[in-house]
């Protein structure tokens, strides 16, 4: 985002304060300096030479980058990118966030290292330009799921969200350029992580038709050939779904409809399904107290639901929710929706291509 675009977005803000009621940070800290309106006001003061960097950058760092302010802004201010680029300018990344991401993924790789000794499933080579965007965590887990089997894999780099949030614009642009080139040559790109899809859809260089190519795998969950396994341990159990902050409302509605109609489980909607889990990638490392308080609210809401299984569609949310089950002494299973579909549902292999052509 160029400086002139940043200024345009700052000037679009009407100061209506609708962002306050949706901001998970404001709900905890009750400090408007940390909200979108407060930050926009401060950035406006900076542009007018009223404020200096040191009076802004600390508050920018507290932003969770959940995009709730952007989603609920009537003036359509692109707060996510404005704050990210200003954060990169005021507090540029000292170390490469690409290296930092590798370090963060190391425990996951160690946890799943036994997979390299397991018999590898043969992946079918599919001649199709419908691509599967496999996220960094899924790659680290060495998993081959049904999504690998029905869609073509490609060498996508990280979606770039960890780089952008941390002010590493260099690596963000590198990943963005690589991914855009692959998207342009694809007919569709299928995502199973809400954060990855949101990050890629916000590439400014993508036009409207290219953004329409980006689909969440919930687009084909309504297929009748997806049924709960007869021996599934979740049969007749209560299942809830946590909506990640970055998930589109339409994708969430499709997932809800799918779970509500899935025979064999009791789907129960949470009171606040889109209430933030507070984990936010690396956010819990830099702001553990705020993150813990946000997570605690979510954990007790889930405990109150008396769910047997918690589903979500974001690796960071999955890790955060699992930690939340520990601190709330709930100890219920938390799975990504992709893994639930892969492990607990019966998928008729003959229907793979039908699924594929349905979204082409």
C-alpha positions as CSV (number, residue, x, y, z in Angstrom):
1,X,0.0,0.0,0.0
2,X,1.4,3.3,-1.1
3,X,1.5,6.4,1.1
4,X,-1.2,8.2,-0.9
5,X,-3.5,5.1,-0.4
6,X,-2.8,5.1,3.3
7,X,-3.8,8.8,3.5
8,X,-7.0,8.2,1.5
9,X,-8.0,5.5,4.0
10,X,-7.2,7.6,7.0
11,X,-9.3,10.5,5.6
12,X,-12.3,8.1,4.9
13,X,-12.7,7.4,8.6
14,X,-15.9,9.1,9.8
15,X,-15.0,8.5,13.5
16,X,-18.3,6.7,14.0
17,X,-16.8,4.3,16.7
18,X,-18.6,1.2,15.4
19,X,-15.2,-0.5,15.5
20,X,-15.1,-0.2,19.3
21,X,-17.8,-2.7,20.0
22,X,-16.2,-5.3,17.7
23,X,-12.6,-4.9,18.9
24,X,-11.4,-7.7,21.2
25,X,-8.6,-5.6,22.5
26,X,-11.0,-2.8,23.5
27,X,-13.2,-5.3,25.3
28,X,-10.2,-6.2,27.5
29,X,-8.3,-2.9,27.9
30,X,-11.1,-0.3,27.5
31,X,-8.5,2.0,26.0
32,X,-9.5,3.7,22.8
33,X,-5.8,4.4,21.9
34,X,-5.7,0.7,20.9
35,X,-8.8,0.7,18.7
36,X,-9.1,1.4,15.0
37,X,-10.7,4.8,15.6
38,X,-8.1,5.8,18.1
39,X,-5.2,4.7,15.8
40,X,-6.7,6.4,12.8
41,X,-7.0,9.6,14.8
42,X,-3.4,9.3,15.9
43,X,-2.2,8.6,12.3
44,X,-4.1,11.6,11.2
45,X,-2.3,13.7,13.8
46,X,1.0,12.2,12.6
47,X,0.2,13.2,9.0
48,X,-0.5,16.7,10.2
49,X,2.8,16.8,12.1
50,X,0.9,17.0,15.4
51,X,2.2,13.7,16.7
52,X,5.5,11.8,16.4
53,X,6.2,8.1,15.7
54,X,6.9,7.3,19.4
55,X,3.4,8.4,20.3
56,X,1.8,5.9,17.9
57,X,4.0,2.8,17.3
58,X,3.4,1.3,20.8
59,X,-0.4,1.3,20.2
60,X,0.0,-0.1,16.7
61,X,1.9,-3.1,18.1
62,X,-1.1,-4.0,20.3
63,X,-3.4,-4.4,17.3
64,X,-4.4,-8.1,17.0
65,X,-4.9,-7.8,13.2
66,X,-8.2,-9.6,13.5
67,X,-9.8,-7.4,10.8
68,X,-13.1,-7.0,12.8
69,X,-12.8,-3.2,12.5
70,X,-12.5,-3.5,8.8
71,X,-15.4,-5.8,8.4
72,X,-17.7,-3.6,10.4
73,X,-16.5,-0.2,9.0
74,X,-19.3,1.6,7.1
75,X,-16.7,3.8,5.4
76,X,-14.8,0.8,4.1
77,X,-11.5,1.9,5.7
78,X,-8.8,-0.8,5.0
79,X,-7.6,-0.7,8.6
80,X,-5.7,-4.0,8.3
81,X,-3.3,-2.8,5.6
82,X,-3.0,0.7,7.0
83,X,-1.9,-0.5,10.4
84,X,0.3,-3.2,9.0
85,X,2.2,-0.8,6.6
86,X,2.5,1.9,9.3
87,X,3.7,-0.6,11.8
88,X,6.3,-1.7,9.2
89,X,7.4,1.9,8.8
90,X,7.6,2.8,12.5
91,X,8.9,-0.6,13.7
92,X,10.6,-2.4,10.9
93,X,11.4,-6.1,11.5
94,X,14.9,-6.5,12.8
95,X,15.2,-10.2,11.9
96,X,13.7,-12.0,9.0
97,X,10.2,-13.2,9.9
98,X,10.8,-16.0,7.4
99,X,13.4,-17.4,9.8
100,X,11.1,-16.7,12.8
101,X,8.3,-18.6,11.1
102,X,10.6,-21.6,10.6
103,X,11.5,-21.5,14.3
104,X,7.8,-21.4,15.3
105,X,7.0,-24.3,13.1
106,X,9.9,-26.4,14.4
107,X,7.9,-27.8,17.4
108,X,5.1,-28.9,15.0
109,X,7.6,-30.6,12.7
110,X,9.2,-32.4,15.7
111,X,5.7,-33.4,17.0
112,X,4.9,-35.0,13.6
113,X,8.4,-36.3,12.8
114,X,7.1,-39.9,13.1
115,X,5.1,-39.3,9.9
116,X,8.3,-39.6,7.9
117,X,8.6,-43.3,9.0
118,X,5.0,-44.1,8.2
119,X,3.9,-45.5,4.9
120,X,3.2,-42.6,2.6
121,X,-0.1,-42.4,0.9
122,X,0.2,-42.3,-2.8
123,X,-1.1,-39.0,-4.1
124,X,-3.0,-39.1,-7.3
125,X,-1.6,-36.9,-10.0
126,X,-4.5,-34.8,-11.2
127,X,-4.3,-32.9,-14.4
128,X,-6.2,-29.8,-13.4
129,X,-5.6,-26.2,-12.8
130,X,-7.7,-26.2,-9.6
131,X,-5.0,-25.6,-7.0
132,X,-4.9,-26.4,-3.3
133,X,-3.3,-23.7,-1.1
134,X,-1.7,-25.8,1.6
135,X,-0.7,-23.7,4.6
136,X,2.6,-23.6,6.5
137,X,1.3,-25.7,9.4
138,X,-0.3,-28.4,7.2
139,X,3.0,-28.6,5.3
140,X,4.9,-28.9,8.6
141,X,2.6,-31.8,9.7
142,X,3.5,-33.8,6.6
143,X,-0.1,-34.6,6.1
144,X,-1.8,-35.9,3.0
145,X,-5.5,-35.4,3.3
146,X,-8.4,-35.8,0.9
147,X,-7.8,-32.3,-0.3
148,X,-4.4,-33.3,-1.6
149,X,-6.0,-36.2,-3.4
150,X,-8.7,-34.3,-5.3
151,X,-6.9,-31.0,-6.1
152,X,-3.6,-30.2,-7.7
153,X,-0.8,-29.1,-5.3
154,X,1.4,-26.2,-6.2
155,X,4.4,-24.5,-4.7
156,X,2.6,-21.7,-3.0
157,X,4.7,-19.8,-0.5
158,X,3.4,-18.6,2.9
159,X,0.2,-16.4,2.5
160,X,2.3,-13.6,3.9
161,X,0.2,-12.7,7.0
162,X,2.9,-13.5,9.5
163,X,5.3,-11.3,7.6
164,X,2.9,-8.4,7.1
165,X,1.8,-8.4,10.8
166,X,5.4,-8.3,11.9
167,X,6.5,-5.5,9.6
168,X,8.6,-7.7,7.3
169,X,7.4,-6.2,4.0
170,X,10.3,-7.6,2.0
171,X,9.3,-11.3,2.6
172,X,5.6,-10.4,2.4
173,X,6.2,-9.0,-1.1
174,X,8.3,-12.0,-2.1
175,X,5.6,-14.4,-1.1
176,X,2.8,-12.3,-2.6
177,X,4.5,-12.1,-6.1
178,X,5.1,-15.9,-6.2
179,X,1.5,-16.7,-5.1
180,X,-0.1,-14.1,-7.5
181,X,1.7,-15.7,-10.5
182,X,0.2,-19.1,-9.5
183,X,-3.3,-17.7,-9.0
184,X,-3.3,-16.0,-12.4
185,X,-2.7,-19.4,-14.1
186,X,-5.3,-21.3,-12.0
187,X,-9.0,-21.7,-12.6
188,X,-9.6,-22.0,-8.8
189,X,-7.5,-22.0,-5.7
190,X,-9.0,-24.0,-2.7
191,X,-8.2,-23.0,0.9
192,X,-8.7,-24.8,4.2
193,X,-7.3,-22.1,6.4
194,X,-9.5,-18.9,6.9
195,X,-6.4,-16.7,7.6
196,X,-4.6,-17.9,4.5
197,X,-7.6,-17.1,2.3
198,X,-8.1,-13.7,3.9
199,X,-4.4,-12.8,3.5
200,X,-4.3,-13.8,-0.2
201,X,-7.6,-12.1,-1.0
202,X,-6.2,-8.8,0.3
203,X,-3.4,-8.8,-2.2
204,X,-3.9,-5.4,-3.8
205,X,-2.6,-6.6,-7.2
206,X,-5.4,-9.1,-7.7
207,X,-8.4,-7.9,-9.7
208,X,-12.0,-8.8,-9.0
209,X,-12.1,-11.9,-11.2
210,X,-8.9,-13.3,-9.7
211,X,-10.3,-12.8,-6.2
212,X,-13.3,-14.8,-7.2
213,X,-11.0,-17.7,-8.0
214,X,-10.2,-18.0,-4.3
215,X,-12.7,-20.4,-2.6
216,X,-12.9,-22.1,0.8
217,X,-13.3,-25.8,0.8
218,X,-16.7,-25.4,2.5
219,X,-18.0,-24.7,-1.0
220,X,-18.3,-28.4,-1.6
221,X,-19.1,-29.7,1.9
222,X,-22.8,-29.9,1.1
223,X,-22.1,-33.0,-1.1
224,X,-24.4,-35.9,-0.1
225,X,-21.5,-38.4,-0.3
226,X,-20.0,-37.0,2.9
227,X,-21.3,-39.0,5.9
228,X,-20.2,-39.6,9.5
229,X,-18.3,-42.9,9.9
230,X,-20.4,-45.6,11.5
231,X,-17.8,-46.1,14.2
232,X,-17.0,-42.4,14.7
233,X,-16.4,-41.6,18.4
234,X,-18.4,-38.3,17.8
235,X,-21.6,-40.0,16.8
236,X,-24.5,-38.5,18.8
237,X,-22.0,-36.0,20.4
238,X,-22.4,-32.2,20.6
239,X,-20.2,-30.3,18.2
240,X,-19.5,-26.6,18.1
241,X,-17.6,-24.4,15.6
242,X,-15.4,-21.5,16.4
243,X,-15.4,-18.9,13.6
244,X,-11.9,-17.6,13.0
245,X,-11.7,-13.8,12.9
246,X,-10.5,-13.9,9.3
247,X,-13.3,-16.2,8.0
248,X,-15.8,-14.7,5.5
249,X,-19.4,-14.7,6.8
250,X,-20.5,-16.6,3.7
251,X,-18.0,-19.4,4.3
252,X,-19.1,-19.6,7.9
253,X,-22.8,-19.9,6.9
254,X,-21.9,-22.8,4.6
255,X,-20.0,-24.6,7.3
256,X,-22.9,-24.1,9.8
257,X,-25.4,-25.5,7.3
258,X,-23.2,-28.5,6.6
259,X,-22.7,-29.3,10.3
260,X,-26.4,-28.7,11.1
261,X,-27.4,-31.2,8.3
262,X,-24.7,-33.8,9.0
263,X,-26.5,-36.9,10.3
264,X,-25.1,-38.4,13.5
265,X,-23.9,-35.3,15.3
266,X,-25.6,-32.6,17.3
267,X,-24.4,-29.3,16.1
268,X,-24.8,-26.5,18.6
269,X,-24.1,-22.8,17.7
270,X,-22.0,-21.0,20.2
271,X,-23.4,-17.8,21.8
272,X,-20.6,-15.8,20.2
273,X,-19.0,-18.1,17.5
274,X,-16.8,-15.3,16.1
275,X,-15.5,-14.1,19.5
276,X,-11.7,-14.0,19.1
277,X,-9.6,-16.7,20.7
278,X,-6.8,-14.2,21.3
279,X,-4.0,-16.4,19.9
280,X,-3.4,-14.5,16.7
281,X,-0.2,-16.2,15.4
282,X,2.6,-14.7,17.4
283,X,0.4,-12.2,19.3
284,X,0.4,-14.3,22.5
285,X,4.2,-14.2,22.6
286,X,4.4,-10.3,22.5
287,X,1.2,-9.6,24.5
288,X,0.6,-12.7,26.7
289,X,-1.6,-11.0,29.3
290,X,-4.1,-9.5,26.8
291,X,-4.1,-12.7,24.7
292,X,-4.7,-14.8,27.9
293,X,-7.7,-12.7,29.0
294,X,-9.3,-12.9,25.5
295,X,-8.7,-16.6,25.4
296,X,-10.2,-17.1,28.8
297,X,-13.5,-15.6,27.7
298,X,-13.6,-17.9,24.7
299,X,-12.6,-20.9,26.8
300,X,-15.4,-20.5,29.3
301,X,-18.0,-19.8,26.6
302,X,-17.1,-23.2,25.0
303,X,-17.2,-24.9,28.4
304,X,-20.6,-23.5,29.0
305,X,-21.8,-25.0,25.7
306,X,-20.9,-28.5,27.0
307,X,-19.6,-29.5,23.6
308,X,-17.8,-32.8,23.1
309,X,-15.9,-31.5,20.1
310,X,-14.7,-28.1,19.0
311,X,-14.1,-27.4,15.4
312,X,-12.4,-24.5,13.7
313,X,-10.6,-23.7,10.4
314,X,-7.3,-21.9,11.3
315,X,-4.2,-23.5,12.8
316,X,-3.5,-20.6,15.2
317,X,-7.1,-20.9,16.5
318,X,-6.8,-24.6,16.8
319,X,-3.7,-24.2,19.0
320,X,-5.2,-21.4,21.0
321,X,-8.5,-23.3,21.6
322,X,-6.6,-26.4,22.8
323,X,-4.7,-24.3,25.3
324,X,-8.1,-22.7,26.3
325,X,-9.4,-26.2,27.1
326,X,-6.5,-26.8,29.4
327,X,-6.8,-23.5,31.4
328,X,-10.6,-23.9,31.7
329,X,-10.2,-27.6,32.8
330,X,-12.5,-28.7,29.9
331,X,-10.2,-31.1,28.2
332,X,-12.4,-31.6,25.1
333,X,-11.0,-32.4,21.6
334,X,-10.3,-29.5,19.2
335,X,-9.9,-30.3,15.5
336,X,-9.5,-28.4,12.3
337,X,-12.6,-28.9,10.1
338,X,-10.4,-30.3,7.4
339,X,-9.1,-33.1,9.7
340,X,-12.6,-33.8,11.0
341,X,-13.8,-34.3,7.4
342,X,-10.7,-36.4,6.6
343,X,-10.8,-38.7,9.7
344,X,-14.4,-38.9,10.8
345,X,-16.4,-38.8,7.6
346,X,-16.8,-41.4,4.9
347,X,-15.9,-40.1,1.5
348,X,-16.7,-42.2,-1.5
349,X,-13.6,-42.1,-3.7
350,X,-15.6,-42.4,-6.9
351,X,-17.0,-39.0,-6.1
352,X,-13.7,-37.2,-5.9
353,X,-13.9,-36.0,-9.5
354,X,-17.5,-35.0,-9.1
355,X,-16.4,-32.8,-6.2
356,X,-13.6,-31.4,-8.3
357,X,-15.7,-30.5,-11.3
358,X,-18.4,-29.0,-9.1
359,X,-16.3,-26.1,-8.1
360,X,-14.4,-25.7,-11.4
